[in-house]
């Protein structure tokens, strides 16, 4: 499928638009496939800018309200750019009892980074996630795909400094 | 060819993986090769062993010797001493914390010896990515029996006889659900597996999917036969990448063996399963919301009736069972409903898996027969509260559940008995809390969670949880007013009775149960403006009590804001203009001198 009008966007190159077209044509005829389409598009662009949502809506033949509704309902999808390194802090009960709050405060103190935010230099973005199911390691933090257990406030900065 | 003499069952669950079990595997492999034992000693990477607290763990079979906290550096000693010379390495064995005695065998360790494995019977014995391992432990025998020898009514009869109730939390008899869907009219029906384990502090389903994915698939095949469905979905959270990966491997293998697809095992029955990944919404654990999500919509619940058994996914008759429920099904079909019902209490049969975490020595996954007391769960299996602190409560059932305080620890694990004391069985999260946990803050935490996860469709849940949260936040900030407790109780009742789905109907449970047992803590927050557990930073003064200060300087060294002045042999002083109230001085102080 070639979608005639490709909007201009600084974060999406022509090659990425090609990949997006492939994703849309792969799922177009599967009912209920908005979530996998958004997931795969977010994997290539790293977030879902509004131009992309409009493009998906046209390509899938679905109302923009439905695409936008789904994209804003699920916490997995982000409509704002992410940092180079994505920090996930677990805010599940076990991590909470074991002191993730202090760890989050320390990250805020050091990088001026809040849950759901991105640092100005786009080095880090941080999101609070509901239980990662690794309560044995509480408090847990995931940076990109690396899992860190027993992340106390004292240890966290040392870990994050490894990510440039 | 040499015969395998020893099998090393190395845990590769999420917990052990992040503490480095993969590096241990490579190191062990290297050492085994170096000593020329490649043909005699095999390594199997298993799913979650359950004893996550001491990972990475490994069990050496057939001896059953249990090693804990293995590091890559230990590989040489293990291979040379144990696997070559036959002298097990005591240094890496489990020590009983009570008497410091070494317990070499897994079955003798109290954490394991009080458990009964049914849903988790294969954990640690099979490689979850190898279907032959599962088949070797009677895997897919039950599916074969159900497809070739039993009628749908026979299957439902066994299920009813087993007394198996939904392990997702609500406890609805699984057999009855299946019967409704079987009787429902329709040519297209669906079997769904709920693997959207959203309760914070619960990881039973993740472990089952990671350690034994085929048992869930087999359970679904049997369910499909019972209701005559030909398509199934496993709705799995995207936070569980390893579980998704292993499920997909398992489905591919089952298809290659003719255990999924057309004409399964020559029975003429057709069934196919697909994994559907969630996108991070707690409410999608609710059955109608989950079905909307698979349809590609916002995961919002709809009123029942019509029940999913009549109009579910794409408005077709659908059954939805939890992972643990489905993992129990193959054995019920193979050994009979009577066998399954042989353990348990009058109304709760079989076993239940709990994810034990929080302030407890042995964090991990445990499976116990129904009727076991909560005390046994926390103390005998969990090893009690660490660091000589005092037990306060155990939270069961996550954001829909409640607390069980000390005086009710002898309550048996049973759907009805647990709800009598104000908690719920729930999906199996059991979070132990010691006396440093503030119960008002805990209620605030759960309400924050629920408020954030409320889908916003119905007003009582959307607005009510917001108002409850504001009240609790004010209390934690020291801005609580007289009358707040009464208002809280009223709001909780309204939200409970007028919300659309289970999320809202149970949302007030954590508040109501803490109010029931720890009302004095709420009162201290409002009237005395103090937090007895000293958890709420706004109610801690951040002053050093000179009489208690031992001038050790630990608080000074731990302060990230350089707000503490301290010199040797002098009492520390906190500069309140620099203090960021991070609590690190409070946590560091061993003498309780920070007020």
Interface residues (C-beta under 8 A of the other chain):
Chain A: X31 X32 X33 X34 X35 X36 X38 X39 X66 X69 X70 X73 X74 X75 X76 X77 X91 X92 X93 X94 X96 X97 X98 X99 X102 X105 X106 X109 X129 X130 X131 X132 X133 X134 X135 X136 X137 X138 X147 X148 X149 X153 X154
Chain B: X14 X15 X17 X18 X19 X52 X53 X55 X197 X198 X199 X200 X201 X202 X203 X206 X238 X239 X240 X277 X278 X279 X280 X281 X282 X293 X294 X295 X296 X297 X298 X299 X314 X355 X357 X358 X359 X363 X364 X395 X398 X429 X431 X433 X437 X445 X446 X449 X453 X455 X558 X560 X561 X580 X582 X583 X584 X587
